[in-house]
Amino acid sequence: MDELEFWELMDASREAAEGDPEEQADLLVDRLLGLDPESVLDFARHFESRYNRAYTWDLWGAAWVLLDGASDDAFDFFRCWLIGQGREVFEGAVHDPDALAELLDDFDEEIDGDGEELGYAADEAYEQLTGAVAPDLGIPPAPSEPEGTPVDFENEGALAERFPRLWGRFKG
């Protein structure tokens, strides 16, 4: 599975789920079950490498603004959700997290921002296909700390300054 196929699966499952992350995860598992186990592992490698790439202080700060706070787990689930939003939103947010103010049509913190189940879709599909737990993906491990300059999440002024567009749209 190449990168284009990965994003096509993400887009198709998101569109069919009409943006509901839990429904998207279920649909993604169904679609992955139509592939061979090695393709499911390829999908998992694509997902995991993007998940690791999104481990930045700036994205955590953006998640904090959007979710009105984001614990370690909430940020993990946010990164899964962000991947589920597709290539344009994901790449735009990784490049400039404040651009999420323009990249997102809307954001409902009750539904959006939590893609925990998306993070398990490939593992679930692999187990259903093979009866075994997915092996190590053979990709570099996640960094131990987020990349970039730390953000003071408790300082609203600093958040508003660092993420002026997000702050203006979602907090202003």
C-alpha distance (Angstrom), angle and dihedral (degrees) to the residues before:
residue distance angle dihedral
M1 . . .
D2 3.75 . .
E3 3.79 129.1 .
L4 3.80 93.5 -95.1
E5 3.81 91.9 54.4
F6 3.82 89.8 47.9
W7 3.81 92.2 55.0
E8 3.82 92.0 42.9
L9 3.81 89.4 57.0
M10 3.81 90.5 48.5
D11 3.80 92.9 48.4
A12 3.80 95.2 45.2
S13 3.80 93.2 48.7
R14 3.84 93.1 46.3
E15 3.80 93.1 48.4
A16 3.82 92.7 47.0
A17 3.83 89.7 49.1
E18 3.80 90.7 48.9
G19 3.80 89.4 -128.9
D20 3.83 98.1 -52.1
P21 3.85 104.3 137.0
E22 3.82 95.8 -154.4
E23 3.79 92.2 49.3
Q24 3.81 88.8 45.1
A25 3.81 90.3 55.3
D26 3.82 91.6 50.7
L27 3.80 91.5 49.0
L28 3.78 91.0 46.3
V29 3.82 91.3 54.1
D30 3.82 89.1 50.1
R31 3.81 91.1 51.5
L32 3.80 92.8 45.5
L33 3.80 89.9 52.4
G34 3.81 86.8 65.2
L35 3.81 90.3 62.8
D36 3.78 132.2 74.7
P37 3.84 117.4 -98.7
E38 3.83 94.1 -105.1
S39 3.81 90.7 55.0
V40 3.80 89.3 50.8
L41 3.81 88.6 53.2
D42 3.81 89.4 49.2
F43 3.80 88.5 52.8
A44 3.81 89.3 49.8
R45 3.82 90.6 51.3
H46 3.81 91.2 51.8
F47 3.80 90.9 47.8
E48 3.79 95.6 45.9
S49 3.80 94.7 46.9
R50 3.81 90.5 52.9
Y51 3.79 91.1 44.8
N52 3.81 89.3 54.4
R53 3.80 92.0 44.7
A54 3.81 90.3 55.6
Y55 3.82 91.8 57.2
T56 3.80 95.3 109.0
W57 3.78 134.3 130.7
D58 3.80 91.1 -125.7
L59 3.80 93.3 55.4
W60 3.80 89.8 46.0
G61 3.79 88.7 53.0
A62 3.80 90.7 49.7
A63 3.82 89.7 49.8
W64 3.81 89.0 49.2
V65 3.81 90.6 55.0
L66 3.81 94.4 44.9
L67 3.81 96.1 44.0
D68 3.80 96.8 36.5
G69 3.80 88.4 -118.5
A70 3.80 132.4 1.0
S71 3.81 126.1 -149.7
D72 3.81 120.7 -159.3
D73 3.81 90.4 -89.8
A74 3.80 93.3 44.5
F75 3.80 89.6 52.9
D76 3.81 90.6 49.1
F77 3.81 89.9 52.8
F78 3.81 90.7 44.2
R79 3.82 90.2 56.6
C80 3.81 90.1 52.0
W81 3.81 89.7 49.1
L82 3.81 90.7 48.2
I83 3.80 91.3 55.2
G84 3.79 88.0 49.3
Q85 3.81 89.8 57.9
G86 3.79 90.1 70.7
R87 3.75 138.9 -111.9
E88 3.81 99.6 -61.7
V89 3.81 95.0 51.4
F90 3.82 93.7 39.3
E91 3.80 96.6 48.2
G92 3.79 92.1 41.6
A93 3.80 91.6 51.4
V94 3.81 94.3 46.1
H95 3.80 89.6 50.4
D96 3.83 94.7 43.8
P97 3.82 117.0 2.2
D98 3.82 91.2 -168.5
A99 3.83 87.1 62.7
L100 3.82 87.9 74.4
A101 3.80 84.0 85.9
E102 3.81 87.4 71.4
L103 3.81 99.9 26.8
L104 3.82 95.7 59.6
D105 3.79 117.6 72.0
D106 3.77 90.1 -158.7
F107 3.78 137.5 -20.9
D108 3.79 126.1 -146.0
E109 3.80 108.0 -174.3
E110 3.82 89.1 -156.2
I111 3.83 90.9 63.7
D112 3.79 108.4 11.3
G113 3.75 128.4 68.0
D114 3.81 97.2 37.7
G115 3.79 113.8 92.8
E116 3.80 97.4 153.4
E117 3.80 92.7 136.7
L118 3.82 91.7 52.0
G119 3.79 87.4 63.0
Y120 3.80 90.6 60.4
A121 3.81 99.3 42.3
A122 3.81 97.5 96.2
D123 3.82 93.1 44.5
E124 3.79 91.0 49.8
A125 3.81 93.0 48.3
Y126 3.81 92.7 46.5
E127 3.81 91.9 50.9
Q128 3.80 91.7 48.7
L129 3.81 91.3 49.1
T130 3.79 98.2 44.8
G131 3.79 108.1 17.7
A132 3.80 87.5 -126.7
V133 3.79 136.2 98.9
A134 3.80 113.2 -100.5
P135 3.82 112.5 -96.6
D136 3.78 124.7 -122.9
L137 3.79 107.6 -65.9
G138 3.80 94.5 -136.7
I139 3.79 95.1 -129.9
P140 3.80 126.3 127.7
P141 3.80 113.2 -81.5
A142 3.77 122.0 -106.4
P143 3.80 115.4 -89.5
S144 3.81 113.7 -96.8
E145 3.81 91.3 -127.8
P146 3.81 130.9 29.9
E147 3.80 115.6 -91.7
G148 3.79 119.8 -109.4
T149 3.78 134.8 21.6
P150 3.82 117.2 -23.8
V151 3.79 118.2 -110.1
D152 3.82 124.2 -138.7
F153 3.79 97.3 -130.4
E154 3.80 93.1 -173.0
N155 3.81 93.4 57.5
E156 3.80 107.3 84.3
G157 3.80 91.8 -174.0
A158 3.80 91.0 55.4
L159 3.82 91.0 47.3
A160 3.81 91.8 48.9
E161 3.81 89.9 49.5
R162 3.80 95.1 46.6
F163 3.82 94.9 43.1
P164 3.82 104.8 29.0
R165 3.82 96.9 158.7
L166 3.81 95.0 45.8
W167 3.78 91.3 44.1
G168 3.78 92.2 48.2
R169 3.80 94.4 48.9
F170 3.80 101.2 38.6
K171 3.81 104.5 25.5
G172 3.79 104.6 23.7
